[in-house]
């Protein structure tokens, strides 16, 4: 199956073949502190310019968050795609710690961990710099980071309330949302992708067609393939979801 992957979400659909790998990058560059504060451990970003079907795979290279292909207008094939779905998976980063930072803005930028009983259940990246990790005992965490702010997370009410706000927001993109725990949602955006595909019209990909994100490795996207085009359109919707969650709720 295809997979488009990102730190706070990925797109999947049930078709065979090779697997283009694409990081969804919420709008803004690495200089945008709203996204960079809660990033995973530094990863090198790879990308591949969108190529037509006659192009050879590209070498990984740094790129902006909007990847455009110098491919001109290309008609794409749109064979029977019955059963083809585009699903976005949104997984919030160090969720409990982010919620506590929303509740206590004065803790922003400080090492913070949420514990239940005697174990750390999550911590922010400031705490991880000191070697604090989840499922670590509170005692060890304090030894590694004496200034660590510890918050008891046994009352799940605030996490549940924010979780439902996120799901309600995602339902604005599609009514087909399935929750998993407090911090994960699966959203079927197939219909939204098809509507955007209709806007392209005539089965022709415009010259400025682009992917919101980064393509990993030597895997080129084929703009002559309707499935590839749908995944690229899905990447834009996924990026819009991440932006909405950040702007309206304050989470990444």
QUIRA-V244780 format. One record per residue. RES is the residue in one letter. BURIAL is + if it has 24 or more other C-alpha atoms within 12 Angstrom, else -. D_CENTER is the distance of its C-alpha to the mean C-alpha in Angstrom with 2 decimals. Layout:
res=[RES RES]
burial=[BURIAL BURIAL]
d_center=[D_CENTER D_CENTER]
This chain:
res=[X X X X X X X X X X X X X X X X X X X X X X X X X X X X X X X X X X X X X X X X X X X X X X X X X X X X X X X X X X X X X X X X X X X X X X X X X X X X X X X X X X X X X X X X X X X X X X X X X X X X X X X X X X X X X X X X X X X X X X X X X X X X X X X X X X X X X X X X X X X X X X X X X X X X X X X X X X X X X X X X X X X X X X X X X X X X X X X X X X X X X X X X X X X X X X X X X X X X X X X X X X X X X X X X X X X X X X X X X X X X X X X X X X X X X X X X X X X X X X X X X X X X X X X X X X X X]
burial=[- + + + + + + + + + + + + - - - - - + + + + + + + + + - - - - - - + + + + + + - - - - - + + + + + + + + - - - - - - - - - - + + + + + + + - + - - + - + - - - - - - - + + + + + + + + + + + + + + + + + + - - - - - + - + + + + + + + - - - + + + + + + + + + + - - - + + + - + - + - - + + - - + - - + + + + + + - - - - - + - - + + + + + + + + + + - + + - + + + + - - + + + + + + + + + - + + + - - + - - + - - - + + + - - + + + + + + + + + + + + + + + + + + + + + + + + + + + + + + + + + + + + + + - - + + + +]
d_center=[18.13 15.53 12.09 9.22 6.89 4.07 4.81 3.14 2.84 5.53 8.62 12.06 15.57 18.95 20.79 22.63 22.81 20.98 17.28 15.49 12.52 9.98 7.24 5.03 6.70 7.24 10.96 13.38 14.39 14.50 17.47 15.61 16.23 14.07 10.94 13.04 14.83 12.31 10.84 11.56 14.88 15.29 14.18 15.80 13.81 15.21 15.50 17.94 19.63 19.80 23.24 25.64 26.95 29.75 27.69 27.44 24.21 23.18 23.06 19.93 20.04 18.31 17.04 15.85 12.55 14.60 16.14 19.36 21.91 25.58 26.51 28.53 28.69 28.29 29.01 26.71 27.99 26.88 28.45 28.47 24.95 26.03 23.59 20.63 17.65 14.10 11.90 8.37 7.53 6.14 7.32 8.58 9.76 13.58 13.94 17.75 18.16 15.97 18.02 21.17 20.39 20.11 23.43 24.98 23.96 26.76 24.82 22.07 22.15 24.33 23.82 23.13 22.97 23.22 25.85 27.41 30.98 31.29 27.84 24.74 21.87 19.20 19.48 17.78 17.55 20.93 22.45 20.92 22.72 25.87 25.08 24.18 22.07 21.47 24.38 26.64 29.82 30.17 33.27 31.69 28.80 31.46 33.40 30.55 29.61 32.64 31.03 28.14 27.65 27.70 26.88 27.93 25.22 27.61 27.62 24.43 25.22 22.98 19.89 20.81 21.44 18.13 16.40 18.39 17.67 13.93 14.97 17.53 15.25 13.05 16.47 17.16 14.93 16.47 19.07 17.85 15.64 16.23 15.74 15.68 17.03 16.16 12.52 11.08 11.28 11.61 12.19 14.56 14.27 17.09 19.56 17.49 16.90 20.63 21.60 19.87 21.52 24.79 24.42 24.52 27.85 30.37 27.91 27.70 24.59 25.32 25.70 22.89 20.29 17.04 13.48 10.69 9.31 11.29 13.30 14.34 18.01 20.79 19.25 20.16 19.01 22.05 22.37 25.48 23.61 22.53 19.86 18.24 18.54 16.91 13.81 13.77 14.32 11.55 9.09 10.74 10.47 6.73 6.92 9.87 8.51 6.50 9.81 11.93 10.83 11.53 14.65 16.17 15.48 14.76 11.86 8.61]
